[in-house]
């Protein structure tokens, strides 16, 4: 007997391939449980589609719907990740502490 869960993800067809706002990519982020779950689901979907693509032996082309789906999922994955708040580095926390106004 197999158990399955159904999760509905709303993915707009106009998802951007790159974030419009400049973001720091080398910093840590505070990922909420909800965002973590979304990233996990998106990661599994991306992995599944890429495995299917490789095993089917299809060639790369600009009109391949399967590749477009992978790109769409990857764009959504980046969007979910970059929406998570950044965790300040140790240096940033020290600078903030030293520049606090004295009361």
PyMOL commands that place a pseudoatom at each C-alpha (Angstrom):
pseudoatom trace, name=CA, resn=UNK, resi=1, chain=A, elem=C, hetatm=0, pos=[0.000, 0.000, 0.000]
pseudoatom trace, name=CA, resn=UNK, resi=2, chain=A, elem=C, hetatm=0, pos=[1.400, 3.379, -0.994]
pseudoatom trace, name=CA, resn=UNK, resi=3, chain=A, elem=C, hetatm=0, pos=[0.581, 6.715, 0.539]
pseudoatom trace, name=CA, resn=UNK, resi=4, chain=A, elem=C, hetatm=0, pos=[0.682, 9.917, -1.415]
pseudoatom trace, name=CA, resn=UNK, resi=5, chain=A, elem=C, hetatm=0, pos=[0.206, 13.571, -0.666]
pseudoatom trace, name=CA, resn=UNK, resi=6, chain=A, elem=C, hetatm=0, pos=[-1.110, 16.229, -2.950]
pseudoatom trace, name=CA, resn=UNK, resi=7, chain=A, elem=C, hetatm=0, pos=[0.382, 19.688, -2.864]
pseudoatom trace, name=CA, resn=UNK, resi=8, chain=A, elem=C, hetatm=0, pos=[-0.873, 22.470, -5.051]
pseudoatom trace, name=CA, resn=UNK, resi=9, chain=A, elem=C, hetatm=0, pos=[1.766, 24.929, -6.196]
pseudoatom trace, name=CA, resn=UNK, resi=10, chain=A, elem=C, hetatm=0, pos=[0.631, 27.954, -8.094]
pseudoatom trace, name=CA, resn=UNK, resi=11, chain=A, elem=C, hetatm=0, pos=[3.325, 28.814, -10.616]
pseudoatom trace, name=CA, resn=UNK, resi=12, chain=A, elem=C, hetatm=0, pos=[2.615, 31.775, -12.863]
pseudoatom trace, name=CA, resn=UNK, resi=13, chain=A, elem=C, hetatm=0, pos=[3.514, 31.372, -16.525]
pseudoatom trace, name=CA, resn=UNK, resi=14, chain=A, elem=C, hetatm=0, pos=[5.350, 34.700, -16.485]
pseudoatom trace, name=CA, resn=UNK, resi=15, chain=A, elem=C, hetatm=0, pos=[7.933, 33.729, -13.818]
pseudoatom trace, name=CA, resn=UNK, resi=16, chain=A, elem=C, hetatm=0, pos=[11.201, 35.562, -14.278]
pseudoatom trace, name=CA, resn=UNK, resi=17, chain=A, elem=C, hetatm=0, pos=[14.369, 33.659, -15.112]
pseudoatom trace, name=CA, resn=UNK, resi=18, chain=A, elem=C, hetatm=0, pos=[16.486, 36.015, -12.982]
pseudoatom trace, name=CA, resn=UNK, resi=19, chain=A, elem=C, hetatm=0, pos=[15.591, 38.151, -9.977]
pseudoatom trace, name=CA, resn=UNK, resi=20, chain=A, elem=C, hetatm=0, pos=[14.837, 41.761, -10.873]
pseudoatom trace, name=CA, resn=UNK, resi=21, chain=A, elem=C, hetatm=0, pos=[16.397, 43.091, -7.659]
pseudoatom trace, name=CA, resn=UNK, resi=22, chain=A, elem=C, hetatm=0, pos=[20.111, 42.730, -7.034]
pseudoatom trace, name=CA, resn=UNK, resi=23, chain=A, elem=C, hetatm=0, pos=[20.604, 40.146, -4.297]
pseudoatom trace, name=CA, resn=UNK, resi=24, chain=A, elem=C, hetatm=0, pos=[23.658, 38.887, -2.484]
pseudoatom trace, name=CA, resn=UNK, resi=25, chain=A, elem=C, hetatm=0, pos=[24.173, 35.274, -3.460]
pseudoatom trace, name=CA, resn=UNK, resi=26, chain=A, elem=C, hetatm=0, pos=[26.982, 34.463, -1.046]
pseudoatom trace, name=CA, resn=UNK, resi=27, chain=A, elem=C, hetatm=0, pos=[25.066, 35.047, 2.175]
pseudoatom trace, name=CA, resn=UNK, resi=28, chain=A, elem=C, hetatm=0, pos=[23.070, 32.716, 4.364]
pseudoatom trace, name=CA, resn=UNK, resi=29, chain=A, elem=C, hetatm=0, pos=[19.306, 32.992, 4.523]
pseudoatom trace, name=CA, resn=UNK, resi=30, chain=A, elem=C, hetatm=0, pos=[16.726, 32.247, 7.187]
pseudoatom trace, name=CA, resn=UNK, resi=31, chain=A, elem=C, hetatm=0, pos=[14.473, 29.715, 5.479]
pseudoatom trace, name=CA, resn=UNK, resi=32, chain=A, elem=C, hetatm=0, pos=[11.032, 29.322, 7.009]
pseudoatom trace, name=CA, resn=UNK, resi=33, chain=A, elem=C, hetatm=0, pos=[9.493, 25.844, 7.236]
pseudoatom trace, name=CA, resn=UNK, resi=34, chain=A, elem=C, hetatm=0, pos=[7.000, 26.786, 4.510]
pseudoatom trace, name=CA, resn=UNK, resi=35, chain=A, elem=C, hetatm=0, pos=[9.744, 28.036, 2.167]
pseudoatom trace, name=CA, resn=UNK, resi=36, chain=A, elem=C, hetatm=0, pos=[11.827, 24.968, 2.978]
pseudoatom trace, name=CA, resn=UNK, resi=37, chain=A, elem=C, hetatm=0, pos=[8.943, 22.697, 2.057]
pseudoatom trace, name=CA, resn=UNK, resi=38, chain=A, elem=C, hetatm=0, pos=[8.416, 24.592, -1.211]
pseudoatom trace, name=CA, resn=UNK, resi=39, chain=A, elem=C, hetatm=0, pos=[12.139, 24.370, -2.024]
pseudoatom trace, name=CA, resn=UNK, resi=40, chain=A, elem=C, hetatm=0, pos=[12.099, 20.645, -1.319]
pseudoatom trace, name=CA, resn=UNK, resi=41, chain=A, elem=C, hetatm=0, pos=[9.091, 20.055, -3.596]
pseudoatom trace, name=CA, resn=UNK, resi=42, chain=A, elem=C, hetatm=0, pos=[10.546, 22.216, -6.360]
pseudoatom trace, name=CA, resn=UNK, resi=43, chain=A, elem=C, hetatm=0, pos=[13.903, 20.451, -6.075]
pseudoatom trace, name=CA, resn=UNK, resi=44, chain=A, elem=C, hetatm=0, pos=[12.273, 17.035, -6.433]
pseudoatom trace, name=CA, resn=UNK, resi=45, chain=A, elem=C, hetatm=0, pos=[10.238, 18.216, -9.437]
pseudoatom trace, name=CA, resn=UNK, resi=46, chain=A, elem=C, hetatm=0, pos=[13.347, 19.669, -11.127]
pseudoatom trace, name=CA, resn=UNK, resi=47, chain=A, elem=C, hetatm=0, pos=[15.305, 16.481, -10.462]
pseudoatom trace, name=CA, resn=UNK, resi=48, chain=A, elem=C, hetatm=0, pos=[12.473, 14.294, -11.777]
pseudoatom trace, name=CA, resn=UNK, resi=49, chain=A, elem=C, hetatm=0, pos=[12.067, 16.284, -15.005]
pseudoatom trace, name=CA, resn=UNK, resi=50, chain=A, elem=C, hetatm=0, pos=[15.799, 16.434, -15.693]
pseudoatom trace, name=CA, resn=UNK, resi=51, chain=A, elem=C, hetatm=0, pos=[16.171, 12.679, -15.068]
pseudoatom trace, name=CA, resn=UNK, resi=52, chain=A, elem=C, hetatm=0, pos=[13.284, 12.004, -17.454]
pseudoatom trace, name=CA, resn=UNK, resi=53, chain=A, elem=C, hetatm=0, pos=[14.857, 14.277, -20.051]
pseudoatom trace, name=CA, resn=UNK, resi=54, chain=A, elem=C, hetatm=0, pos=[18.263, 12.579, -19.805]
pseudoatom trace, name=CA, resn=UNK, resi=55, chain=A, elem=C, hetatm=0, pos=[16.840, 9.056, -19.878]
pseudoatom trace, name=CA, resn=UNK, resi=56, chain=A, elem=C, hetatm=0, pos=[14.595, 9.805, -22.855]
pseudoatom trace, name=CA, resn=UNK, resi=57, chain=A, elem=C, hetatm=0, pos=[17.618, 10.840, -24.924]
pseudoatom trace, name=CA, resn=UNK, resi=58, chain=A, elem=C, hetatm=0, pos=[15.980, 13.997, -26.234]
pseudoatom trace, name=CA, resn=UNK, resi=59, chain=A, elem=C, hetatm=0, pos=[18.105, 16.734, -27.794]
pseudoatom trace, name=CA, resn=UNK, resi=60, chain=A, elem=C, hetatm=0, pos=[18.344, 20.297, -26.543]
pseudoatom trace, name=CA, resn=UNK, resi=61, chain=A, elem=C, hetatm=0, pos=[16.190, 22.744, -28.447]
pseudoatom trace, name=CA, resn=UNK, resi=62, chain=A, elem=C, hetatm=0, pos=[14.624, 26.095, -27.686]
pseudoatom trace, name=CA, resn=UNK, resi=63, chain=A, elem=C, hetatm=0, pos=[11.094, 24.757, -28.227]
pseudoatom trace, name=CA, resn=UNK, resi=64, chain=A, elem=C, hetatm=0, pos=[11.308, 21.774, -25.881]
pseudoatom trace, name=CA, resn=UNK, resi=65, chain=A, elem=C, hetatm=0, pos=[8.397, 21.990, -23.427]
pseudoatom trace, name=CA, resn=UNK, resi=66, chain=A, elem=C, hetatm=0, pos=[10.155, 19.772, -20.890]
pseudoatom trace, name=CA, resn=UNK, resi=67, chain=A, elem=C, hetatm=0, pos=[13.191, 22.081, -20.768]
pseudoatom trace, name=CA, resn=UNK, resi=68, chain=A, elem=C, hetatm=0, pos=[10.920, 25.102, -20.492]
pseudoatom trace, name=CA, resn=UNK, resi=69, chain=A, elem=C, hetatm=0, pos=[9.200, 23.439, -17.519]
pseudoatom trace, name=CA, resn=UNK, resi=70, chain=A, elem=C, hetatm=0, pos=[12.573, 22.830, -15.841]
pseudoatom trace, name=CA, resn=UNK, resi=71, chain=A, elem=C, hetatm=0, pos=[13.574, 26.463, -16.418]
pseudoatom trace, name=CA, resn=UNK, resi=72, chain=A, elem=C, hetatm=0, pos=[10.255, 27.651, -14.991]
pseudoatom trace, name=CA, resn=UNK, resi=73, chain=A, elem=C, hetatm=0, pos=[10.670, 25.485, -11.885]
pseudoatom trace, name=CA, resn=UNK, resi=74, chain=A, elem=C, hetatm=0, pos=[14.257, 26.664, -11.440]
pseudoatom trace, name=CA, resn=UNK, resi=75, chain=A, elem=C, hetatm=0, pos=[13.158, 30.299, -11.685]
pseudoatom trace, name=CA, resn=UNK, resi=76, chain=A, elem=C, hetatm=0, pos=[10.485, 29.698, -9.047]
pseudoatom trace, name=CA, resn=UNK, resi=77, chain=A, elem=C, hetatm=0, pos=[13.058, 27.911, -6.857]
pseudoatom trace, name=CA, resn=UNK, resi=78, chain=A, elem=C, hetatm=0, pos=[15.373, 30.946, -7.004]
pseudoatom trace, name=CA, resn=UNK, resi=79, chain=A, elem=C, hetatm=0, pos=[12.459, 33.282, -6.311]
pseudoatom trace, name=CA, resn=UNK, resi=80, chain=A, elem=C, hetatm=0, pos=[11.394, 31.356, -3.195]
pseudoatom trace, name=CA, resn=UNK, resi=81, chain=A, elem=C, hetatm=0, pos=[14.999, 31.201, -1.949]
pseudoatom trace, name=CA, resn=UNK, resi=82, chain=A, elem=C, hetatm=0, pos=[15.792, 34.891, -2.527]
pseudoatom trace, name=CA, resn=UNK, resi=83, chain=A, elem=C, hetatm=0, pos=[12.546, 35.954, -0.811]
pseudoatom trace, name=CA, resn=UNK, resi=84, chain=A, elem=C, hetatm=0, pos=[13.881, 34.465, 2.441]
pseudoatom trace, name=CA, resn=UNK, resi=85, chain=A, elem=C, hetatm=0, pos=[15.523, 37.098, 4.669]
pseudoatom trace, name=CA, resn=UNK, resi=86, chain=A, elem=C, hetatm=0, pos=[19.297, 37.286, 4.779]
pseudoatom trace, name=CA, resn=UNK, resi=87, chain=A, elem=C, hetatm=0, pos=[21.147, 36.408, 7.966]
pseudoatom trace, name=CA, resn=UNK, resi=88, chain=A, elem=C, hetatm=0, pos=[23.671, 39.160, 8.766]
pseudoatom trace, name=CA, resn=UNK, resi=89, chain=A, elem=C, hetatm=0, pos=[27.279, 37.992, 8.858]
pseudoatom trace, name=CA, resn=UNK, resi=90, chain=A, elem=C, hetatm=0, pos=[29.309, 38.184, 12.055]
pseudoatom trace, name=CA, resn=UNK, resi=91, chain=A, elem=C, hetatm=0, pos=[31.087, 41.299, 10.748]
pseudoatom trace, name=CA, resn=UNK, resi=92, chain=A, elem=C, hetatm=0, pos=[27.810, 43.010, 9.908]
pseudoatom trace, name=CA, resn=UNK, resi=93, chain=A, elem=C, hetatm=0, pos=[26.448, 42.256, 13.378]
pseudoatom trace, name=CA, resn=UNK, resi=94, chain=A, elem=C, hetatm=0, pos=[29.621, 43.671, 14.999]
pseudoatom trace, name=CA, resn=UNK, resi=95, chain=A, elem=C, hetatm=0, pos=[29.481, 46.826, 12.872]
pseudoatom trace, name=CA, resn=UNK, resi=96, chain=A, elem=C, hetatm=0, pos=[25.803, 47.304, 13.746]
pseudoatom trace, name=CA, resn=UNK, resi=97, chain=A, elem=C, hetatm=0, pos=[26.604, 46.865, 17.432]
pseudoatom trace, name=CA, resn=UNK, resi=98, chain=A, elem=C, hetatm=0, pos=[29.434, 49.400, 17.311]
pseudoatom trace, name=CA, resn=UNK, resi=99, chain=A, elem=C, hetatm=0, pos=[27.410, 51.981, 15.389]
pseudoatom trace, name=CA, resn=UNK, resi=100, chain=A, elem=C, hetatm=0, pos=[24.412, 51.977, 17.711]
pseudoatom trace, name=CA, resn=UNK, resi=101, chain=A, elem=C, hetatm=0, pos=[23.551, 55.388, 19.126]
pseudoatom trace, name=CA, resn=UNK, resi=102, chain=A, elem=C, hetatm=0, pos=[24.283, 55.759, 22.845]
pseudoatom trace, name=CA, resn=UNK, resi=103, chain=A, elem=C, hetatm=0, pos=[21.243, 56.610, 24.998]
for i in range(1, 103): cmd.bond("trace and resi %d" % i, "trace and resi %d" % (i + 1))
show_as sticks, trace
zoom trace
